[in-house]
Amino acid sequence: MIHIVNYFPFLFSKQWSMPLCAFFTTFTVVMTILILSTDLKVMLVGRHYIEFNASNIWDFEESPQDSVELIKLIKNEYIFPPIAYTLLQNYTGKPSVQILNIFQKKQFGVFMECGSDGSGDTEWLEKVQSWRGLLTQPHPDNFAHLLTAERSRAHLAQVCISPTVYPKHAFFRHVSQNESLSAIPCFPLYSLMRAYNTSHLDLLSLNEVTAPLQVLKSLPVGRVRIKVISIRNPEVNDSKDYEDMCCDPDLVNFLEKWGYKASSCVNNNPTCYYICSRTYCPSLIMYS
């Protein structure tokens, strides 16, 4: 304090003390109002969509995939509980041969289906074997259809899957609304699992994921356990031909190092399956 007085004696003179006091008081009041107004806006409006460098981003897009705030946001604002109940006698669907052979009569499992249309194997597992899970569908028109699927034990989320450990976003075209575009958030797979309150999946279905290898690489080894991974090849020009994505050699080698073995991986096949061959997967296999 003595040194400050020696170097800046004018600060403690009567001539300067009152103006400086008024300045700091005004500065404090203005900054307090600014901070409070910003916090209040977030509380009332929630996470917001902003323009940045001529593009659109959400303010959570730089959050790491294990961010507590990000996981809470997804859970509270993007995952919806089941909205309907369907009597079992009204359901006549059947599972694929692969699913029936892999899981047989296993009950009360947990699934996550990315790019769901509301039907298929997960519907059978849910309605017949009492499984529960999370269905994601980013496309606005397809998600509107998913809301009518009457999945009584499945939560729903209109999101896409990020190929990185950070949230992103993508644009999807409304066929039913004059070809307008909608920005849809893309969350890391791990963040979605945490938001659904699970670190374990009996079945992970990647149906409409354009980069399954990058998505799987984003998972933190040792923090999640997935028994079976299924990957659907996209159709080429709406025909019965498929783009060979799920049997890609890089993907096969990568999953083998994690402890998975290909149960069904045939060229020009719509879906392939990888089954964990170890106590738990993904786990890194160390070579000597």
C-alpha positions in Angstrom: 0.0 0.0 0.0 2.9 2.4 0.9 4.5 1.7 -2.5 1.2 2.5 -4.3 0.9 5.8 -2.5 4.5 6.7 -3.3 4.1 5.9 -7.1 0.5 7.2 -7.6 0.0 9.9 -4.9 -2.7 11.6 -7.1 -5.0 8.6 -6.7 -5.4 9.3 -3.0 -5.7 13.1 -3.3 -9.1 14.7 -2.6 -9.1 16.0 -6.2 -9.1 12.5 -7.7 -10.7 10.3 -5.1 -14.3 11.2 -5.8 -14.2 10.9 -9.7 -12.4 7.6 -9.4 -14.9 6.3 -6.9 -17.7 7.3 -9.2 -16.0 5.7 -12.2 -15.5 2.3 -10.5 -19.0 2.3 -9.0 -20.5 3.0 -12.5 -18.3 0.4 -14.1 -19.3 -2.3 -11.5 -23.0 -1.6 -11.9 -22.8 -1.8 -15.7 -20.9 -5.0 -15.7 -23.2 -6.6 -13.1 -26.3 -5.7 -15.2 -24.6 -7.1 -18.4 -23.7 -10.4 -16.7 -27.2 -10.8 -15.1 -28.9 -10.0 -18.4 -26.9 -12.6 -20.3 -27.6 -15.3 -17.7 -31.3 -14.4 -17.6 -31.4 -14.7 -21.4 -29.9 -18.1 -21.3 -32.3 -19.2 -18.5 -35.4 -17.9 -20.4 -34.5 -18.8 -24.0 -32.1 -21.7 -23.5 -29.3 -22.6 -25.8 -29.4 -20.4 -28.8 -28.6 -20.6 -32.5 -26.2 -17.8 -33.6 -24.5 -16.5 -36.8 -20.8 -16.9 -36.8 -18.5 -16.2 -39.8 -21.4 -16.3 -42.2 -22.5 -19.8 -41.0 -24.8 -21.0 -38.3 -23.7 -22.7 -35.1 -25.0 -23.5 -31.7 -23.2 -22.2 -28.7 -22.6 -25.7 -27.4 -20.7 -26.9 -30.5 -17.3 -26.5 -28.9 -18.2 -28.6 -25.9 -16.3 -31.9 -25.3 -18.4 -35.1 -25.5 -18.1 -35.7 -21.8 -19.2 -32.2 -20.8 -21.7 -32.4 -17.9 -23.5 -29.3 -19.3 -23.7 -30.8 -22.8 -25.1 -34.1 -21.5 -27.6 -32.4 -19.3 -28.7 -30.2 -22.3 -29.2 -33.2 -24.5 -31.2 -35.1 -21.8 -33.5 -32.1 -21.0 -34.0 -30.6 -24.5 -33.4 -33.3 -27.2 -34.5 -36.7 -25.8 -38.2 -37.3 -25.6 -39.9 -40.1 -23.5 -42.1 -42.8 -25.1 -45.4 -41.3 -26.2 -47.7 -44.3 -26.9 -48.5 -47.8 -25.7 -49.1 -50.6 -28.2 -50.8 -53.9 -27.2 -48.6 -56.9 -28.0 -51.5 -58.7 -29.9 -51.5 -55.9 -32.4 -47.9 -56.5 -33.4 -47.1 -59.1 -36.1 -43.5 -58.1 -37.0 -40.6 -60.6 -37.2 -36.9 -60.1 -36.5 -34.1 -60.7 -39.0 -32.5 -64.1 -39.0 -29.2 -62.5 -37.8 -30.8 -60.8 -34.8 -32.7 -64.0 -33.8 -29.5 -66.1 -34.0 -27.4 -63.6 -32.1 -29.8 -62.8 -29.2 -32.1 -65.8 -29.3 -34.5 -65.3 -26.4 -32.6 -62.6 -24.5 -35.0 -60.2 -22.7 -34.7 -56.8 -21.2 -31.8 -55.7 -23.3 -30.8 -52.1 -24.2 -30.5 -50.8 -27.8 -29.7 -47.6 -29.6 -30.8 -47.2 -33.2 -29.3 -44.2 -35.2 -31.5 -43.4 -38.2 -34.6 -45.3 -37.1 -37.8 -45.5 -39.1 -39.7 -46.9 -36.2 -39.9 -50.5 -37.4 -37.5 -53.4 -37.8 -35.4 -55.4 -35.4 -35.5 -53.0 -32.5 -39.3 -52.9 -32.6 -39.4 -56.6 -32.3 -36.9 -56.6 -29.5 -38.9 -54.0 -27.7 -42.4 -55.4 -28.2 -41.6 -59.1 -27.9 -38.5 -59.3 -25.7 -39.2 -56.2 -23.5 -36.1 -54.3 -24.5 -35.8 -50.5 -24.1 -33.7 -48.0 -26.0 -33.1 -44.7 -27.8 -34.1 -44.0 -31.4 -32.6 -41.1 -33.3 -33.8 -39.7 -36.6 -32.4 -36.3 -37.9 -34.6 -35.9 -41.0 -37.6 -33.7 -40.1 -40.1 -35.6 -42.3 -38.9 -39.0 -41.1 -38.9 -37.9 -37.5 -42.5 -36.8 -37.9 -43.3 -40.3 -39.0 -41.3 -41.8 -36.1 -43.5 -39.9 -33.7 -46.4 -42.0 -34.9 -44.6 -45.4 -34.6 -46.1 -46.2 -31.1 -42.8 -47.3 -29.5 -43.8 -47.8 -25.9 -40.3 -48.4 -24.5 -38.2 -46.3 -26.7 -37.1 -42.7 -26.2 -36.8 -40.5 -29.3 -34.4 -37.8 -30.4 -34.3 -35.6 -33.5 -30.5 -35.5 -33.8 -27.8 -36.7 -36.1 -24.5 -38.4 -35.0 -21.3 -36.4 -35.0 -18.3 -38.0 -36.5 -16.1 -36.3 -34.0 -15.9 -35.9 -30.2 -17.5 -32.5 -30.5 -21.1 -31.5 -31.4 -21.7 -30.4 -34.9 -24.8 -29.6 -37.1 -26.1 -30.6 -40.5 -28.9 -29.3 -42.8 -31.8 -31.5 -43.8 -34.4 -30.7 -46.5 -38.1 -30.7 -45.8 -39.9 -32.5 -48.6 -43.2 -31.6 -47.1 -42.4 -27.9 -46.6 -41.4 -26.5 -50.0 -37.9 -28.0 -49.9 -36.9 -25.7 -46.9 -33.8 -26.5 -44.9 -33.6 -27.3 -41.2 -30.5 -27.2 -39.1 -30.2 -30.3 -36.9 -27.7 -30.7 -34.1 -25.3 -33.7 -34.4 -24.1 -35.0 -31.0 -21.3 -37.5 -30.3 -22.4 -41.0 -29.8 -20.9 -41.1 -26.3 -22.8 -37.9 -25.3 -26.1 -39.5 -26.4 -25.5 -42.6 -24.5 -24.7 -40.7 -21.3 -27.8 -38.5 -21.8 -29.8 -41.7 -22.0 -28.3 -42.7 -18.7 -26.4 -45.8 -20.0 -22.9 -46.8 -20.7 -23.9 -50.3 -21.9 -25.7 -51.3 -25.1 -26.6 -54.8 -26.1 -27.2 -53.5 -29.7 -26.0 -50.4 -31.5 -27.5 -50.0 -34.9 -25.9 -47.4 -37.2 -28.5 -47.2 -40.0 -28.1 -43.7 -41.4 -24.6 -42.8 -40.5 -22.4 -41.6 -43.3 -19.1 -42.1 -41.5 -19.5 -45.1 -39.2 -15.7 -45.6 -38.7 -15.2 -42.0 -37.6 -18.3 -42.3 -35.3 -17.0 -45.4 -33.6 -13.5 -44.0 -33.2 -15.0 -41.2 -31.2 -16.1 -43.6 -28.4 -13.8 -43.6 -25.3 -12.5 -47.1 -24.8 -13.1 -48.5 -21.4 -16.0 -46.1 -20.6 -18.7 -47.9 -22.7 -19.6 -51.5 -23.4 -21.4 -52.6 -26.6 -22.2 -56.2 -27.3 -23.3 -56.1 -30.9 -22.8 -53.4 -33.6 -24.9 -53.5 -36.7 -24.2 -51.2 -39.7 -26.6 -50.7 -42.6 -25.2 -50.1 -46.1 -27.0 -47.2 -47.9 -28.9 -48.0 -51.1 -27.5 -46.7 -54.4 -30.0 -44.7 -56.4 -33.0 -46.3 -54.6 -32.2 -49.7 -56.1 -31.4 -53.0 -54.5 -27.7 -52.3 -54.9 -25.8 -51.1 -51.9 -22.7 -49.0 -51.3 -20.3 -51.3 -49.5 -19.7 -49.3 -46.3 -20.2 -51.8 -43.4 -17.6 -54.3 -44.8 -14.9 -51.7 -45.4 -11.5 -53.3 -44.6 -10.5 -50.3 -42.4 -13.7 -50.7 -40.4 -13.3 -54.5 -40.1 -9.7 -54.2 -38.9 -10.5 -51.4 -36.5 -13.4 -53.4 -34.9 -11.2 -56.5 -34.7 -8.7 -54.6 -32.7 -11.5 -53.6 -30.3 -12.4 -57.3 -29.9 -15.3 -57.7 -32.4 -15.8 -60.4 -34.9 -17.9 -60.1 -38.0 -20.9 -62.3 -37.8 -22.4 -61.2 -41.1 -20.4 -59.2 -43.6 -21.1 -59.9 -47.2 -20.6 -57.6 -50.1 -23.8 -55.9 -51.4 -25.6 -57.0 -48.2 -27.9 -54.4 -46.6 -26.7 -54.9 -43.0 -23.6 -56.5 -41.4 -23.1 -57.4 -37.7 -20.1 -57.3 -35.4 -20.2 -59.3 -32.1 -18.0 -58.7 -29.1 -15.7 -61.8 -28.7 -14.2 -60.7 -25.4 -15.5 -60.1 -21.9 -16.4 -56.6 -22.9 -16.0 -54.4 -26.0 -14.7 -52.0 -27.1 -11.4 -53.0 -25.5 -8.0 -52.5 -27.1 -6.2 -55.8 -27.9 -2.5 -55.3 -27.1 -0.1 -57.1 -29.5 3.4 -58.1 -28.3 
